[in-house]
Amino acid sequence: MAYIRYRNGKYRLEISLNGKRVNKSFFKKSDAVKYSRQIELDIQQSRFVDFTKASRTTLKSMLVLRKDKKGIDKQLKYRIAKVLEHKTLVELPLTEITPSDLAQYKNSRLKHVKNATVNRELSCISTTFKMATNEFKIPIPDNPVKSFLKDVEVPEESRRLVDDEEQRLLNVMGGKRMSIWWKPLFIFSIRTGLRKGEHLRVKWTDINYDRKILKVRGDVSKNKKPRNIPLTNELIDVLKSLPRSINGKVFQLSYSYIDEGFKSICEKANVTNYYWHCNRCTAISTMFDMGLSIPEVMSISGHKTLTALKRYLDHDAKKLANKLEVRAHY
């Protein structure tokens, strides 16, 4: 049964039918009548979904719950913190957030960060809506994060180190007032091709000196599959030279410290258009130069497909020219 009362300049609709209760306010009585008829019909035909809980739950409350989860990834926690800074968005109830609100958020963020970062933050918001529905059983009319909100990402061009760039970087890292972790971490990066996150979560218990392998655990690997990284004598010497910390981690640096610090190191070494992730390109390209097969390189790099692997392949043009010169004489 529906009841409509005029109160404080609004028409208050109250519906109680088959154990379902709905309360909503309207400025026009005609809108209240039309809505009540539709809701009563939905209840009678068992199509009614109560969104009251969603209307009382803010995006902020769900993000905070997700952020405080045990074992949450540090990068995800950082993204959630960035989204929470936009109070005009996160203070809204889940039912009131629209694609238009997210478009405004996106335009605001693009003034400070790149497309890829915004896309990941939008994905974070989208999965938070899914968490509300699946884990907390909060019915939501629709997920406002639509595909058209995400821009096409233009990845930074990866390149390998050439000529004496490696030595110039090592010289800067070995200078005064430089962290003792830079040099060993850099050598490890350009020899193994490990991802930054994998490097920073390597533990001493993952290393087997007898078998000469480093085990990348499934909870550390990007694709959640464990793999073994072969350790050369050079890498074993680097590991044995490092001090040990009580937290069990091999490398004692943070994501932000590496990102900002490596930019400064590249500037001092006069190495341009090179980023920390390019070390992966250097490592993979070097492995192919050494004669390793595609399956062997993929087992080390952790790539699932050849297409993904080729993104990090940058053949040394000088070496290719020498090969062509040799074959020309046959």
C-alpha atoms as a printed R data frame, in Angstrom:
    type eleno elety resid chain resno      x       y       z
1   ATOM     1    CA   MET     A     1  0.000   0.000   0.000
2   ATOM     2    CA   ALA     A     2  1.320   3.449  -0.913
3   ATOM     3    CA   TYR     A     3  0.940   6.610   1.193
4   ATOM     4    CA   ILE     A     4  1.845  10.109   0.005
5   ATOM     5    CA   ARG     A     5  2.212  12.981   2.469
6   ATOM     6    CA   TYR     A     6  3.203  16.601   1.858
7   ATOM     7    CA   ARG     A     7  5.908  17.688   4.257
8   ATOM     8    CA   ASN     A     8  8.548  20.453   4.264
9   ATOM     9    CA   GLY     A     9  7.935  21.323   0.619
10  ATOM    10    CA   LYS     A    10  8.187  17.726  -0.631
11  ATOM    11    CA   TYR     A    11  5.852  14.811  -1.242
12  ATOM    12    CA   ARG     A    12  6.926  11.910   0.956
13  ATOM    13    CA   LEU     A    13  6.124   8.480  -0.509
14  ATOM    14    CA   GLU     A    14  5.902   5.440   1.766
15  ATOM    15    CA   ILE     A    15  5.232   1.972   0.349
16  ATOM    16    CA   SER     A    16  4.687  -1.159   2.416
17  ATOM    17    CA   LEU     A    17  3.804  -4.276   0.445
18  ATOM    18    CA   ASN     A    18  4.621  -8.000   0.852
19  ATOM    19    CA   GLY     A    19  7.209  -7.234   3.530
20  ATOM    20    CA   LYS     A    20  8.979  -4.654   1.359
21  ATOM    21    CA   ARG     A    21  9.304  -1.040   2.504
22  ATOM    22    CA   VAL     A    22 10.222   1.904   0.276
23  ATOM    23    CA   ASN     A    23 10.593   5.563   1.270
24  ATOM    24    CA   LYS     A    24 11.298   8.341  -1.195
25  ATOM    25    CA   SER     A    25 10.684  12.083  -1.577
26  ATOM    26    CA   PHE     A    26  9.507  14.021  -4.657
27  ATOM    27    CA   PHE     A    27  8.916  17.650  -5.546
28  ATOM    28    CA   LYS     A    28  5.861  16.791  -7.660
29  ATOM    29    CA   LYS     A    29  2.954  14.645  -6.498
30  ATOM    30    CA   SER     A    30  2.523  13.243 -10.003
31  ATOM    31    CA   ASP     A    31  6.093  11.879  -9.901
32  ATOM    32    CA   ALA     A    32  5.402  10.231  -6.544
33  ATOM    33    CA   VAL     A    33  2.214   8.586  -7.868
34  ATOM    34    CA   LYS     A    34  3.942   7.342 -11.024
35  ATOM    35    CA   TYR     A    35  6.884   5.944  -9.034
36  ATOM    36    CA   SER     A    36  4.620   4.226  -6.494
37  ATOM    37    CA   ARG     A    37  2.681   2.411  -9.234
38  ATOM    38    CA   GLN     A    38  5.898   1.143 -10.809
39  ATOM    39    CA   ILE     A    39  7.346  -0.023  -7.473
40  ATOM    40    CA   GLU     A    40  4.131  -1.781  -6.443
41  ATOM    41    CA   LEU     A    41  4.052  -3.593  -9.789
42  ATOM    42    CA   ASP     A    42  7.707  -4.633  -9.409
43  ATOM    43    CA   ILE     A    43  7.048  -5.956  -5.895
44  ATOM    44    CA   GLN     A    44  4.012  -7.946  -7.009
45  ATOM    45    CA   GLN     A    45  5.959  -9.457  -9.915
46  ATOM    46    CA   SER     A    46  9.039 -10.150  -7.735
47  ATOM    47    CA   ARG     A    47 11.164  -7.771  -9.768
48  ATOM    48    CA   PHE     A    48 11.721  -5.228  -7.044
49  ATOM    49    CA   VAL     A    49 15.299  -4.616  -5.845
50  ATOM    50    CA   ASP     A    50 15.794  -2.501  -2.733
51  ATOM    51    CA   PHE     A    51 18.648  -0.021  -3.221
52  ATOM    52    CA   THR     A    52 18.195   1.605   0.201
53  ATOM    53    CA   LYS     A    53 21.427   0.167   1.578
54  ATOM    54    CA   ALA     A    54 23.396   1.429  -1.417
55  ATOM    55    CA   SER     A    55 21.851   4.883  -1.030
56  ATOM    56    CA   ARG     A    56 23.166   5.002   2.548
57  ATOM    57    CA   THR     A    57 26.644   3.709   1.689
58  ATOM    58    CA   THR     A    58 29.277   6.118   0.369
59  ATOM    59    CA   LEU     A    59 32.109   5.250  -1.966
60  ATOM    60    CA   LYS     A    60 34.477   6.450   0.746
61  ATOM    61    CA   SER     A    61 33.250   3.852   3.244
62  ATOM    62    CA   MET     A    62 33.798   1.030   0.745
63  ATOM    63    CA   LEU     A    63 37.249   2.291  -0.270
64  ATOM    64    CA   VAL     A    64 38.315   2.526   3.374
65  ATOM    65    CA   LEU     A    65 37.120  -1.042   3.992
66  ATOM    66    CA   ARG     A    66 39.127  -2.206   0.991
67  ATOM    67    CA   LYS     A    67 42.200  -0.213   1.986
68  ATOM    68    CA   ASP     A    68 42.201  -1.719   5.491
69  ATOM    69    CA   LYS     A    69 42.021  -5.304   4.220
70  ATOM    70    CA   LYS     A    70 44.828  -7.519   5.397
71  ATOM    71    CA   GLY     A    71 47.453  -8.333   2.755
72  ATOM    72    CA   ILE     A    72 46.362  -5.635   0.296
73  ATOM    73    CA   ASP     A    73 48.887  -4.808  -2.437
74  ATOM    74    CA   LYS     A    74 50.879  -1.620  -1.741
75  ATOM    75    CA   GLN     A    75 50.217  -0.183  -5.194
76  ATOM    76    CA   LEU     A    76 46.473  -0.728  -4.829
77  ATOM    77    CA   LYS     A    77 46.578   0.865  -1.380
78  ATOM    78    CA   TYR     A    78 48.329   3.884  -2.913
79  ATOM    79    CA   ARG     A    79 45.683   4.183  -5.656
80  ATOM    80    CA   ILE     A    80 42.869   4.021  -3.119
81  ATOM    81    CA   ALA     A    81 44.538   6.787  -1.099
82  ATOM    82    CA   LYS     A    82 44.686   8.979  -4.211
83  ATOM    83    CA   VAL     A    83 40.993   8.404  -4.983
84  ATOM    84    CA   LEU     A    84 40.070   9.218  -1.366
85  ATOM    85    CA   GLU     A    85 41.639  12.666  -1.765
86  ATOM    86    CA   HIS     A    86 38.737  13.655  -4.065
87  ATOM    87    CA   LYS     A    87 36.073  14.235  -1.417
88  ATOM    88    CA   THR     A    88 33.437  15.579  -3.816
89  ATOM    89    CA   LEU     A    89 33.352  12.125  -5.422
90  ATOM    90    CA   VAL     A    90 33.933   9.713  -2.556
91  ATOM    91    CA   GLU     A    91 31.392  11.379  -0.227
92  ATOM    92    CA   LEU     A    92 28.587  10.520  -2.659
93  ATOM    93    CA   PRO     A    93 26.341   7.474  -2.038
94  ATOM    94    CA   LEU     A    94 26.923   4.548  -4.378
95  ATOM    95    CA   THR     A    95 23.543   5.094  -6.032
96  ATOM    96    CA   GLU     A    96 24.286   8.733  -6.916
97  ATOM    97    CA   ILE     A    97 27.674   8.357  -8.611
98  ATOM    98    CA   THR     A    98 27.293   8.738 -12.379
99  ATOM    99    CA   PRO     A    99 29.643   8.446 -15.381
100 ATOM   100    CA   SER     A   100 29.533  12.254 -15.487
101 ATOM   101    CA   ASP     A   101 30.975  12.438 -11.951
102 ATOM   102    CA   LEU     A   102 33.770  10.064 -12.956
103 ATOM   103    CA   ALA     A   103 34.456  12.063 -16.128
104 ATOM   104    CA   GLN     A   104 35.002  15.152 -13.963
105 ATOM   105    CA   TYR     A   105 37.309  13.130 -11.698
106 ATOM   106    CA   LYS     A   106 39.231  11.884 -14.730
107 ATOM   107    CA   ASN     A   107 39.701  15.388 -16.181
108 ATOM   108    CA   SER     A   108 40.911  16.651 -12.823
109 ATOM   109    CA   ARG     A   109 43.475  13.844 -12.455
110 ATOM   110    CA   LEU     A   110 44.767  14.172 -16.038
111 ATOM   111    CA   LYS     A   111 46.138  17.584 -15.101
112 ATOM   112    CA   HIS     A   112 48.636  15.852 -12.807
113 ATOM   113    CA   VAL     A   113 49.123  12.253 -14.020
114 ATOM   114    CA   LYS     A   114 49.136  10.194 -17.219
115 ATOM   115    CA   ASN     A   115 46.317   8.240 -18.872
116 ATOM   116    CA   ALA     A   116 47.599   4.926 -17.551
117 ATOM   117    CA   THR     A   117 47.435   6.121 -13.943
118 ATOM   118    CA   VAL     A   118 43.876   7.429 -14.335
119 ATOM   119    CA   ASN     A   119 42.782   4.184 -16.007
120 ATOM   120    CA   ARG     A   120 44.073   2.179 -13.062
121 ATOM   121    CA   GLU     A   121 42.324   4.453 -10.582
122 ATOM   122    CA   LEU     A   122 39.053   4.093 -12.506
123 ATOM   123    CA   SER     A   123 39.536   0.312 -12.489
124 ATOM   124    CA   CYS     A   124 40.047   0.540  -8.724
125 ATOM   125    CA   ILE     A   125 36.710   2.372  -8.374
126 ATOM   126    CA   SER     A   126 34.997  -0.175 -10.637
127 ATOM   127    CA   THR     A   127 36.242  -3.177  -8.657
128 ATOM   128    CA   THR     A   128 35.183  -1.423  -5.435
129 ATOM   129    CA   PHE     A   129 31.602  -1.308  -6.745
130 ATOM   130    CA   LYS     A   130 31.876  -5.020  -7.570
131 ATOM   131    CA   MET     A   131 33.194  -5.688  -4.059
132 ATOM   132    CA   ALA     A   132 30.194  -3.888  -2.558
133 ATOM   133    CA   THR     A   133 27.830  -6.100  -4.570
134 ATOM   134    CA   ASN     A   134 29.616  -9.440  -4.272
135 ATOM   135    CA   GLU     A   135 31.160  -9.341  -0.798
136 ATOM   136    CA   PHE     A   136 28.825  -7.045   1.127
137 ATOM   137    CA   LYS     A   137 25.617  -7.941  -0.730
138 ATOM   138    CA   ILE     A   138 24.760  -4.310  -1.460
139 ATOM   139    CA   PRO     A   139 22.500  -4.132  -4.534
140 ATOM   140    CA   ILE     A   140 23.625  -1.325  -6.876
141 ATOM   141    CA   PRO     A   141 21.604  -0.174  -9.914
142 ATOM   142    CA   ASP     A   142 24.635   0.027 -12.186
143 ATOM   143    CA   ASN     A   143 28.423   0.255 -12.156
144 ATOM   144    CA   PRO     A   144 29.132   3.847 -13.292
145 ATOM   145    CA   VAL     A   145 32.644   3.080 -14.555
146 ATOM   146    CA   LYS     A   146 32.076   2.689 -18.290
147 ATOM   147    CA   SER     A   147 34.656   1.656 -20.863
148 ATOM   148    CA   PHE     A   148 34.430   4.971 -22.720
149 ATOM   149    CA   LEU     A   149 35.841   6.742 -19.657
150 ATOM   150    CA   LYS     A   150 39.208   5.051 -20.123
151 ATOM   151    CA   ASP     A   151 41.577   6.570 -22.659
152 ATOM   152    CA   VAL     A   152 43.920   4.572 -24.871
153 ATOM   153    CA   GLU     A   153 47.272   4.194 -23.170
154 ATOM   154    CA   VAL     A   154 50.392   5.130 -25.105
155 ATOM   155    CA   PRO     A   155 53.182   3.154 -23.412
156 ATOM   156    CA   GLU     A   156 56.559   4.747 -22.956
157 ATOM   157    CA   GLU     A   157 59.030   3.420 -25.480
158 ATOM   158    CA   SER     A   158 61.347   0.923 -23.822
159 ATOM   159    CA   ARG     A   159 64.952   0.850 -24.883
160 ATOM   160    CA   ARG     A   160 68.105  -0.892 -23.810
161 ATOM   161    CA   LEU     A   161 71.339   0.593 -22.559
162 ATOM   162    CA   VAL     A   162 73.896   1.186 -25.298
163 ATOM   163    CA   ASP     A   163 77.604   1.972 -25.529
164 ATOM   164    CA   ASP     A   164 78.980   3.010 -22.127
165 ATOM   165    CA   GLU     A   165 75.626   4.045 -20.569
166 ATOM   166    CA   GLU     A   166 75.681   1.124 -18.139
167 ATOM   167    CA   GLN     A   167 79.108   2.072 -16.840
168 ATOM   168    CA   ARG     A   168 78.175   5.749 -16.551
169 ATOM   169    CA   LEU     A   169 75.144   4.846 -14.428
170 ATOM   170    CA   LEU     A   170 77.247   2.548 -12.242
171 ATOM   171    CA   ASN     A   171 79.816   5.311 -11.753
172 ATOM   172    CA   VAL     A   172 77.129   7.689 -10.491
173 ATOM   173    CA   MET     A   173 75.630   5.017  -8.213
174 ATOM   174    CA   GLY     A   174 79.047   4.340  -6.722
175 ATOM   175    CA   GLY     A   175 79.608   7.986  -5.832
176 ATOM   176    CA   LYS     A   176 79.586   9.594  -2.421
177 ATOM   177    CA   ARG     A   177 76.297  10.096  -0.575
178 ATOM   178    CA   MET     A   178 74.632   7.438  -2.704
179 ATOM   179    CA   SER     A   179 72.660   4.619  -1.082
180 ATOM   180    CA   ILE     A   180 74.550   1.335  -0.873
181 ATOM   181    CA   TRP     A   181 71.501  -0.376  -2.409
182 ATOM   182    CA   TRP     A   182 71.529   1.390  -5.779
183 ATOM   183    CA   LYS     A   183 74.415  -0.438  -7.411
184 ATOM   184    CA   PRO     A   184 73.474  -4.025  -6.434
185 ATOM   185    CA   LEU     A   185 69.797  -3.453  -7.240
186 ATOM   186    CA   PHE     A   186 70.649  -1.990 -10.644
187 ATOM   187    CA   ILE     A   187 73.008  -4.854 -11.527
188 ATOM   188    CA   PHE     A   188 70.372  -7.349 -10.452
189 ATOM   189    CA   SER     A   189 67.767  -5.556 -12.559
190 ATOM   190    CA   ILE     A   190 69.734  -5.482 -15.841
191 ATOM   191    CA   ARG     A   191 70.902  -9.084 -15.430
192 ATOM   192    CA   THR     A   192 67.657 -10.790 -14.402
193 ATOM   193    CA   GLY     A   193 64.910  -8.614 -15.898
194 ATOM   194    CA   LEU     A   194 62.866  -8.799 -12.703
195 ATOM   195    CA   ARG     A   195 60.031  -6.321 -12.335
196 ATOM   196    CA   LYS     A   196 60.463  -3.568  -9.755
197 ATOM   197    CA   GLY     A   197 57.807  -5.021  -7.469
198 ATOM   198    CA   GLU     A   198 59.411  -8.457  -7.673
199 ATOM   199    CA   HIS     A   199 62.810  -7.009  -6.754
200 ATOM   200    CA   LEU     A   200 61.531  -5.230  -3.696
201 ATOM   201    CA   ARG     A   201 59.759  -8.316  -2.342
202 ATOM   202    CA   VAL     A   202 62.605 -10.785  -2.779
203 ATOM   203    CA   LYS     A   203 63.516 -12.425   0.539
204 ATOM   204    CA   TRP     A   204 66.707 -14.199   1.569
205 ATOM   205    CA   THR     A   205 64.674 -17.401   1.960
206 ATOM   206    CA   ASP     A   206 63.956 -17.251  -1.808
207 ATOM   207    CA   ILE     A   207 67.640 -17.705  -2.658
208 ATOM   208    CA   ASN     A   208 69.307 -21.092  -3.062
209 ATOM   209    CA   TYR     A   209 73.068 -20.728  -3.450
210 ATOM   210    CA   ASP     A   210 73.628 -24.462  -4.029
211 ATOM   211    CA   ARG     A   211 71.243 -24.612  -6.990
212 ATOM   212    CA   LYS     A   212 72.122 -21.066  -8.078
213 ATOM   213    CA   ILE     A   213 68.503 -19.955  -8.356
214 ATOM   214    CA   LEU     A   214 66.250 -17.218  -7.053
215 ATOM   215    CA   LYS     A   215 62.634 -18.282  -6.659
216 ATOM   216    CA   VAL     A   216 60.030 -15.644  -7.559
217 ATOM   217    CA   ARG     A   217 57.040 -16.644  -5.456
218 ATOM   218    CA   GLY     A   218 53.530 -16.742  -6.887
219 ATOM   219    CA   ASP     A   219 52.313 -14.025  -4.509
220 ATOM   220    CA   VAL     A   220 55.123 -11.777  -5.784
221 ATOM   221    CA   SER     A   221 54.903 -12.496  -9.514
222 ATOM   222    CA   LYS     A   222 52.642 -10.280 -11.640
223 ATOM   223    CA   ASN     A   223 50.908 -13.267 -13.273
224 ATOM   224    CA   LYS     A   224 50.744 -15.144  -9.938
225 ATOM   225    CA   LYS     A   225 52.893 -17.981 -11.263
226 ATOM   226    CA   PRO     A   226 56.186 -18.851  -9.518
227 ATOM   227    CA   ARG     A   227 59.370 -19.123 -11.547
228 ATOM   228    CA   ASN     A   228 63.080 -19.692 -11.000
229 ATOM   229    CA   ILE     A   229 65.710 -17.119 -11.969
230 ATOM   230    CA   PRO     A   230 69.237 -18.479 -12.653
231 ATOM   231    CA   LEU     A   231 71.980 -16.762 -10.660
232 ATOM   232    CA   THR     A   232 75.363 -16.179 -12.258
233 ATOM   233    CA   ASN     A   233 78.546 -15.957 -10.206
234 ATOM   234    CA   GLU     A   234 78.379 -12.160 -10.570
235 ATOM   235    CA   LEU     A   235 74.897 -12.054  -9.022
236 ATOM   236    CA   ILE     A   236 75.863 -14.443  -6.229
237 ATOM   237    CA   ASP     A   237 78.816 -12.192  -5.357
238 ATOM   238    CA   VAL     A   238 76.472  -9.180  -5.319
239 ATOM   239    CA   LEU     A   239 74.072 -10.952  -2.969
240 ATOM   240    CA   LYS     A   240 76.805 -12.063  -0.586
241 ATOM   241    CA   SER     A   241 78.098  -8.498  -0.346
242 ATOM   242    CA   LEU     A   242 74.771  -7.143   0.907
243 ATOM   243    CA   PRO     A   243 73.961  -6.560   4.587
244 ATOM   244    CA   ARG     A   244 70.985  -8.444   5.988
245 ATOM   245    CA   SER     A   245 67.943  -6.844   7.577
246 ATOM   246    CA   ILE     A   246 65.679  -8.341  10.224
247 ATOM   247    CA   ASN     A   247 62.667  -7.911   7.914
248 ATOM   248    CA   GLY     A   248 64.104 -10.640   5.661
249 ATOM   249    CA   LYS     A   249 64.020  -8.566   2.465
250 ATOM   250    CA   VAL     A   250 67.074  -8.483   0.217
251 ATOM   251    CA   PHE     A   251 66.707  -4.927  -1.109
252 ATOM   252    CA   GLN     A   252 65.779  -2.135   1.304
253 ATOM   253    CA   LEU     A   253 64.341   0.501  -1.045
254 ATOM   254    CA   SER     A   254 60.810   1.757  -1.763
255 ATOM   255    CA   TYR     A   255 58.905   2.244  -5.040
256 ATOM   256    CA   SER     A   256 58.877   6.031  -4.815
257 ATOM   257    CA   TYR     A   257 62.541   6.207  -3.817
258 ATOM   258    CA   ILE     A   258 63.536   4.214  -6.909
259 ATOM   259    CA   ASP     A   259 61.341   6.239  -9.274
260 ATOM   260    CA   GLU     A   260 62.565   9.637  -8.117
261 ATOM   261    CA   GLY     A   261 66.133   8.609  -7.376
262 ATOM   262    CA   PHE     A   262 66.737   6.879 -10.709
263 ATOM   263    CA   LYS     A   263 65.605   9.978 -12.619
264 ATOM   264    CA   SER     A   264 68.263  11.983 -10.819
265 ATOM   265    CA   ILE     A   265 70.908   9.307 -11.462
266 ATOM   266    CA   CYS     A   266 70.123   9.243 -15.195
267 ATOM   267    CA   GLU     A   267 70.422  13.029 -15.356
268 ATOM   268    CA   LYS     A   268 73.833  12.957 -13.647
269 ATOM   269    CA   ALA     A   269 75.009  10.156 -15.959
270 ATOM   270    CA   ASN     A   270 73.628  11.991 -19.013
271 ATOM   271    CA   VAL     A   271 71.444   9.005 -19.958
272 ATOM   272    CA   THR     A   272 68.268  10.262 -21.642
273 ATOM   273    CA   ASN     A   273 64.876   8.678 -22.305
274 ATOM   274    CA   TYR     A   274 65.621   5.804 -19.957
275 ATOM   275    CA   TYR     A   275 63.470   4.673 -17.051
276 ATOM   276    CA   TRP     A   276 63.811   1.985 -14.404
277 ATOM   277    CA   HIS     A   277 61.435  -0.323 -16.267
278 ATOM   278    CA   CYS     A   278 63.766  -0.093 -19.294
279 ATOM   279    CA   ASN     A   279 66.167  -2.296 -17.309
280 ATOM   280    CA   ARG     A   280 63.820  -5.147 -18.165
281 ATOM   281    CA   CYS     A   281 64.286  -4.361 -21.857
282 ATOM   282    CA   THR     A   282 68.070  -4.282 -21.386
283 ATOM   283    CA   ALA     A   283 68.056  -7.641 -19.598
284 ATOM   284    CA   ILE     A   284 65.799  -9.448 -22.095
285 ATOM   285    CA   SER     A   285 67.624  -8.075 -25.143
286 ATOM   286    CA   THR     A   286 70.958  -9.106 -23.621
287 ATOM   287    CA   MET     A   287 69.675 -12.641 -23.015
288 ATOM   288    CA   PHE     A   288 68.851 -12.997 -26.707
289 ATOM   289    CA   ASP     A   289 72.258 -11.563 -27.645
290 ATOM   290    CA   MET     A   290 73.803 -14.327 -25.518
291 ATOM   291    CA   GLY     A   291 71.977 -16.970 -27.546
292 ATOM   292    CA   LEU     A   292 69.163 -17.982 -25.173
293 ATOM   293    CA   SER     A   293 66.077 -19.404 -26.885
294 ATOM   294    CA   ILE     A   294 62.622 -17.831 -26.694
295 ATOM   295    CA   PRO     A   295 61.266 -20.423 -24.183
296 ATOM   296    CA   GLU     A   296 64.367 -19.951 -22.018
297 ATOM   297    CA   VAL     A   297 63.984 -16.156 -21.961
298 ATOM   298    CA   MET     A   298 60.231 -16.401 -21.249
299 ATOM   299    CA   SER     A   299 60.897 -18.753 -18.340
300 ATOM   300    CA   ILE     A   300 63.110 -16.070 -16.811
301 ATOM   301    CA   SER     A   301 61.097 -12.964 -17.708
302 ATOM   302    CA   GLY     A   302 57.739 -14.465 -16.753
303 ATOM   303    CA   HIS     A   303 55.988 -13.517 -20.000
304 ATOM   304    CA   LYS     A   304 53.107 -15.718 -21.107
305 ATOM   305    CA   THR     A   305 53.027 -14.724 -24.783
306 ATOM   306    CA   LEU     A   306 55.566 -13.890 -27.460
307 ATOM   307    CA   THR     A   307 53.711 -10.642 -28.214
308 ATOM   308    CA   ALA     A   308 54.234  -9.421 -24.648
309 ATOM   309    CA   LEU     A   309 57.874 -10.491 -24.746
310 ATOM   310    CA   LYS     A   310 58.574  -8.632 -28.011
311 ATOM   311    CA   ARG     A   311 57.660  -5.331 -26.352
312 ATOM   312    CA   TYR     A   312 60.887  -5.593 -24.372
313 ATOM   313    CA   LEU     A   313 63.088  -6.746 -27.228
314 ATOM   314    CA   ASP     A   314 65.524  -4.164 -28.601
315 ATOM   315    CA   HIS     A   315 68.260  -5.722 -30.739
316 ATOM   316    CA   ASP     A   316 71.608  -3.975 -30.819
317 ATOM   317    CA   ALA     A   317 71.746  -2.536 -34.345
318 ATOM   318    CA   LYS     A   318 75.543  -2.662 -34.392
319 ATOM   319    CA   LYS     A   319 75.587  -6.393 -33.604
320 ATOM   320    CA   LEU     A   320 72.931  -7.065 -36.231
321 ATOM   321    CA   ALA     A   321 75.024  -5.204 -38.797
322 ATOM   322    CA   ASN     A   322 78.059  -7.352 -37.926
323 ATOM   323    CA   LYS     A   323 75.984 -10.517 -38.345
324 ATOM   324    CA   LEU     A   324 74.765  -9.377 -41.738
325 ATOM   325    CA   GLU     A   325 78.323  -8.537 -42.745
326 ATOM   326    CA   VAL     A   326 79.519 -12.029 -41.794
327 ATOM   327    CA   ARG     A   327 76.669 -13.754 -43.672
328 ATOM   328    CA   ALA     A   328 77.256 -11.595 -46.746
329 ATOM   329    CA   HIS     A   329 80.576 -13.344 -47.271
330 ATOM   330    CA   TYR     A   330 78.989 -16.812 -47.502
